[in-house]
Amino acid sequence: MIRKKISLKTALLFVMVWLLLASISLGYWPVNRSEGEIATITHELYGFSIDYPTKWKIDTYGENGYRGNDDLKLQIYRTTLNNFAIFIYRTYATEATLQDVHSWRMKPITRLNREEFTYSRISYDEDELNGYPIIRHIYIINDTKFEEVYIARSDDMLSIRLQAPIEDFDSYLEEFDALVASFRSL
């Protein structure tokens, strides 16, 4: 049997092309999408829809959520490498109040190890969204800034959460506010 030798250049080229294709398919390499395009995603199982920029990726989840987080129903992100994401959490509740939504969303935060994670509230304001009363809660945990919008509906509670590194947070606010303003109950 005769073995063919592969040149070092060919082997390196093969590895580089393979790594490039793998990084694109896994979302590590940003694929350029049109900046101004907006799409609508409808989550019929949980009765809401939102508009989002198509430059971001979006995943929806059913009853079991994502990786054990049963309440996570939708995730929007740019790449898997950065810490920017928008999440929509939902849980069943009958005649919930906005304070109930806040208590529900604070449970994971209160369980954090206070020696490792530092929580500080920036603001907690009542507002209105398409006729629904909402609360906007902005806070920081270590070097990540969060804004959560709490929505209480007749049969469930929702939270729309933006999270990003503190230094990048403001650059996502305008698009996050547009996404929140586009929220519609079905």
C-alpha positions as CSV (number, residue, x, y, z in Angstrom):
1,M,0.0,0.0,0.0
2,I,1.3,3.4,-1.0
3,R,0.7,6.3,1.3
4,K,0.3,9.8,-0.1
5,K,2.0,12.5,1.8
6,I,0.0,15.7,2.3
7,S,1.9,18.9,2.3
8,L,2.0,21.1,5.4
9,K,0.3,23.9,3.4
10,T,-2.6,21.6,2.4
11,A,-3.1,20.4,5.9
12,L,-3.0,23.9,7.4
13,L,-5.5,25.1,4.7
14,F,-7.8,22.2,5.5
15,V,-7.7,22.9,9.2
16,M,-8.3,26.7,8.7
17,V,-11.3,26.1,6.4
18,W,-12.7,23.5,8.8
19,L,-12.3,25.9,11.8
20,L,-13.9,28.7,9.9
21,L,-16.9,26.7,8.9
22,A,-17.3,25.3,12.4
23,S,-17.2,28.7,13.9
24,I,-19.8,30.1,11.5
25,S,-22.1,27.2,12.1
26,L,-21.8,27.4,15.9
27,G,-22.4,31.1,15.9
28,Y,-18.9,32.2,17.0
29,W,-18.2,34.0,13.8
30,P,-20.6,36.9,13.2
31,V,-22.4,36.5,9.9
32,N,-23.3,39.9,8.5
33,R,-27.0,40.5,8.4
34,S,-28.8,43.6,7.3
35,E,-28.7,46.2,10.0
36,G,-32.2,47.7,9.6
37,E,-34.3,44.6,9.0
38,I,-36.9,43.8,11.6
39,A,-38.8,40.5,11.9
40,T,-41.7,39.3,14.1
41,I,-41.5,36.2,16.2
42,T,-44.8,34.7,17.5
43,H,-44.7,32.3,20.4
44,E,-48.2,30.8,20.1
45,L,-47.8,28.4,22.9
46,Y,-47.4,31.3,25.4
47,G,-49.5,33.9,23.6
48,F,-47.1,36.7,22.7
49,S,-45.2,38.2,19.8
50,I,-42.3,40.6,19.5
51,D,-40.4,42.4,16.8
52,Y,-36.6,42.0,16.8
53,P,-33.6,43.0,14.6
54,T,-32.7,40.2,12.2
55,K,-29.0,40.8,12.9
56,W,-29.5,38.9,16.1
57,K,-30.2,35.2,16.5
58,I,-33.4,34.0,18.2
59,D,-34.4,30.7,19.8
60,T,-37.8,29.7,21.3
61,Y,-38.4,27.0,23.9
62,G,-41.4,25.0,25.0
63,E,-42.6,23.5,28.2
64,N,-39.1,22.4,29.4
65,G,-37.4,25.7,28.7
66,Y,-33.6,25.7,28.0
67,R,-31.1,23.5,29.8
68,G,-33.3,23.0,32.9
69,N,-34.6,26.6,33.1
70,D,-38.3,25.8,32.6
71,D,-39.2,29.5,32.7
72,L,-37.0,30.5,29.8
73,K,-39.2,30.7,26.6
74,L,-37.3,32.9,24.2
75,Q,-33.7,33.9,23.8
76,I,-32.2,36.6,21.5
77,Y,-28.4,37.0,21.2
78,R,-25.7,38.2,18.7
79,T,-23.1,35.4,19.1
80,T,-22.5,32.8,21.7
81,L,-19.2,34.5,22.6
82,N,-20.4,37.8,24.1
83,N,-22.5,38.3,27.2
84,F,-25.3,40.2,25.4
85,A,-28.7,38.6,25.4
86,I,-32.4,39.3,25.7
87,F,-34.5,36.6,27.4
88,I,-38.2,36.2,27.9
89,Y,-39.2,34.3,30.9
90,R,-42.7,33.0,31.6
91,T,-44.5,31.1,34.4
92,Y,-48.0,30.2,35.1
93,A,-49.9,32.3,37.6
94,T,-53.5,33.2,38.3
95,E,-54.3,36.9,38.8
96,A,-50.7,37.8,39.5
97,T,-49.6,41.3,40.4
98,L,-46.5,43.1,39.3
99,Q,-45.1,42.6,42.8
100,D,-45.7,38.8,42.3
101,V,-43.6,39.0,39.1
102,H,-40.9,40.9,40.9
103,S,-40.8,38.3,43.7
104,W,-40.6,35.5,41.1
105,R,-37.7,37.0,39.2
106,M,-35.8,37.9,42.4
107,K,-35.7,34.3,43.6
108,P,-32.7,33.3,41.5
109,I,-30.9,36.5,42.5
110,T,-31.4,36.0,46.2
111,R,-30.0,32.5,45.9
112,L,-26.7,33.8,44.6
113,N,-23.6,33.5,46.8
114,R,-23.3,37.0,48.2
115,E,-19.5,36.6,48.6
116,E,-19.2,35.9,44.8
117,F,-22.0,38.0,43.3
118,T,-22.8,41.6,44.2
119,Y,-26.3,42.8,43.5
120,S,-27.1,46.5,43.4
121,R,-30.4,48.0,42.3
122,I,-30.3,51.1,40.1
123,S,-33.9,51.7,39.5
124,Y,-37.4,50.2,40.0
125,D,-40.1,52.2,38.1
126,E,-43.7,51.6,37.2
127,D,-44.6,52.3,33.6
128,E,-47.2,51.3,31.0
129,L,-46.8,49.1,27.8
130,N,-49.7,48.8,25.3
131,G,-52.2,49.3,28.1
132,Y,-50.5,46.9,30.5
133,P,-49.0,48.3,33.7
134,I,-45.4,47.2,33.9
135,I,-42.3,47.6,36.1
136,R,-38.9,48.4,34.8
137,H,-36.2,47.0,37.1
138,I,-32.5,47.9,36.3
139,Y,-29.8,46.4,38.4
140,I,-26.1,45.2,38.3
141,I,-24.6,41.9,39.3
142,N,-20.8,42.1,39.3
143,D,-19.8,43.4,35.8
144,T,-23.1,42.7,34.1
145,K,-26.0,45.2,33.9
146,F,-29.6,44.0,33.6
147,E,-33.0,45.6,32.7
148,E,-36.1,43.5,33.3
149,V,-39.6,44.5,32.3
150,Y,-42.2,42.8,34.4
151,I,-45.6,42.0,32.9
152,A,-48.5,40.4,34.8
153,R,-51.3,38.9,32.7
154,S,-54.5,37.1,33.8
155,D,-53.0,33.6,33.6
156,D,-49.2,34.1,33.6
157,M,-46.3,36.3,34.5
158,L,-43.6,37.5,32.0
159,S,-40.2,39.1,32.2
160,I,-38.3,40.5,29.3
161,R,-34.7,40.8,30.3
162,L,-31.7,42.6,28.7
163,Q,-28.3,41.6,30.0
164,A,-25.0,43.0,28.8
165,P,-21.6,44.0,30.1
166,I,-21.8,47.3,31.9
167,E,-19.6,49.1,29.3
168,D,-21.8,47.8,26.4
169,F,-25.2,48.1,28.0
170,D,-26.2,51.5,26.7
171,S,-25.5,50.5,23.1
172,Y,-28.3,47.9,23.3
173,L,-30.9,50.0,25.1
174,E,-32.6,51.6,22.0
175,E,-33.2,48.3,20.3
176,F,-34.3,46.7,23.6
177,D,-36.8,49.5,24.2
178,A,-38.1,49.0,20.6
179,L,-38.4,45.3,21.2
180,V,-40.3,45.8,24.5
181,A,-42.6,48.4,22.8
182,S,-43.4,45.8,20.1
183,F,-44.6,43.2,22.7
184,R,-48.1,42.0,21.9
185,S,-50.3,39.6,23.8
186,L,-52.2,37.3,21.4
